[in-house]
Amino acid sequence: MKKRIVKGAALTAATLCTAAFMTGCSLPERRVEHKTKTEVSFSWWGKDVRNEYTLEGLKAYQNSNKNVVIRPEYADFDGFKTRMDVEFFSDTTADVMQLNYNWLYEYSPDGEGFYDLNELSDYINLSAFDDDSLAYGTINGKLNALHTGTN
């Protein structure tokens, strides 16, 4: 998963830099418009109501971020863990996913199983989470997960 995120971000940045350079240096009739979209897969479980709300939220995000395409992958909870096992161990997991808390330690016992979200602090407002909340998803100093709620 980490390679997929870094590769996508690097490709997008390189394309944007190239487009800016080409636009600034070329004659108007030779300008090339680059439209690079970043695709992100997002996996969760839930009943119809949760799926509808989540799909509406993803659509709203995409409407505000035209360069991002989100590929939803959702299912009922039954069988979701088995699917996660197959995807995780075959390196085909979604870029962003819903996990049960105990699965975090199963898939990333040393903190290396998921991307360190601390590296994305320029994009994720981590100050919106208190220290206890951040501790839930931190393994060996690496922030592997953020929770959306507790019960």
C-alpha positions in Angstrom: 0.0 0.0 0.0 2.8 2.5 0.9 4.3 2.2 -2.6 1.0 2.8 -4.2 0.4 6.0 -2.3 3.9 7.3 -2.7 4.1 6.4 -6.4 0.7 8.0 -7.1 1.7 11.2 -5.3 5.1 11.3 -7.0 3.5 10.8 -10.4 1.0 13.5 -9.8 3.6 15.9 -8.6 5.9 15.2 -11.5 3.1 15.6 -14.0 2.0 18.9 -12.5 5.6 20.2 -12.5 6.0 19.1 -16.1 2.8 20.7 -17.1 3.7 24.0 -15.4 7.1 24.0 -17.0 5.7 23.2 -20.5 3.0 25.8 -20.1 5.4 28.5 -19.0 8.0 27.9 -21.6 6.1 27.0 -24.8 4.4 29.2 -27.4 0.6 29.5 -27.0 -0.2 27.4 -30.0 2.0 24.6 -28.6 0.6 24.4 -25.1 -0.3 21.0 -23.9 -3.0 20.6 -21.2 -2.4 17.7 -18.8 -5.3 16.3 -16.9 -3.9 13.8 -14.5 -6.3 12.1 -12.1 -5.3 10.3 -9.0 -7.3 7.1 -8.3 -7.8 6.0 -4.8 -9.6 2.9 -3.7 -11.7 3.0 -0.5 -12.9 -0.1 1.3 -15.5 -0.3 4.1 -18.3 -2.5 5.4 -21.8 -1.5 6.4 -25.5 -1.9 5.8 -27.3 0.0 3.0 -27.7 3.3 5.0 -24.0 3.5 5.8 -23.1 2.7 2.2 -25.4 5.4 0.9 -24.0 8.0 3.3 -20.4 7.0 2.5 -21.1 7.1 -1.3 -22.7 10.5 -1.0 -19.7 11.8 1.0 -17.2 10.3 -1.6 -19.2 12.0 -4.4 -19.2 15.3 -2.6 -15.4 15.0 -2.1 -14.9 14.2 -5.8 -17.0 17.1 -6.9 -14.7 19.4 -4.9 -11.5 17.6 -6.0 -11.9 17.0 -9.7 -8.4 15.5 -10.0 -9.3 12.6 -7.6 -11.3 9.5 -8.6 -12.4 7.3 -5.7 -13.1 3.7 -6.4 -15.5 2.4 -3.7 -15.3 -1.2 -2.5 -17.9 -2.0 0.1 -19.7 -5.0 1.5 -21.6 -6.4 4.5 -19.6 -7.2 7.6 -20.1 -10.9 7.1 -17.1 -12.2 5.2 -15.3 -8.8 5.2 -12.5 -10.0 7.4 -11.8 -13.1 5.2 -11.7 -10.8 2.2 -9.3 -8.4 4.0 -7.0 -11.4 4.8 -6.8 -12.4 1.2 -6.3 -8.8 0.0 -3.8 -7.9 2.6 -1.6 -11.0 2.1 -1.8 -10.7 -1.7 -1.0 -7.0 -1.6 -4.2 -6.0 -3.2 -5.8 -4.0 -0.4 -7.6 -0.7 -0.9 -5.6 2.5 -0.4 -7.9 3.6 2.4 -9.8 1.1 4.4 -12.0 0.5 7.4 -10.6 -1.8 10.0 -11.6 -3.2 13.3 -9.1 -2.1 16.0 -7.7 -5.6 16.7 -7.1 -6.1 12.9 -4.6 -3.2 13.0 -2.2 -5.2 15.2 -2.8 -8.4 13.2 -1.9 -6.7 9.9 0.8 -4.4 11.3 2.3 -5.8 14.5 5.4 -3.7 14.1 3.9 -0.6 12.6 5.3 -1.4 9.1 2.1 -2.9 7.6 0.5 0.4 6.8 1.6 3.9 5.7 2.8 6.2 8.5 0.1 8.8 8.5 2.5 11.2 10.3 4.1 11.6 6.9 0.9 13.1 5.6 0.5 15.8 8.4 0.6 18.5 5.7 -2.6 17.1 4.4 -4.3 15.6 7.4 -5.1 17.9 10.3 -3.8 15.6 13.1 -4.3 18.3 15.7 -8.0 17.6 15.4 -7.3 14.3 17.3 -6.4 14.2 20.9 -3.3 12.2 22.1 -5.4 9.2 23.2 -7.1 9.0 19.8 -3.7 9.1 18.0 -2.3 6.5 20.4 -5.0 4.0 19.3 -3.6 3.9 15.8 0.1 4.3 16.6 2.4 1.3 16.6 6.1 1.7 17.3 5.8 5.5 16.7 4.1 5.1 13.3 0.5 6.3 13.0 -1.1 3.5 11.0 -4.7 4.4 11.5 -7.1 7.1 12.6 -10.4 6.2 14.2 -13.7 7.6 13.2 -15.4 6.9 16.5 -15.2 4.8 19.7 -17.7 2.6 21.5 
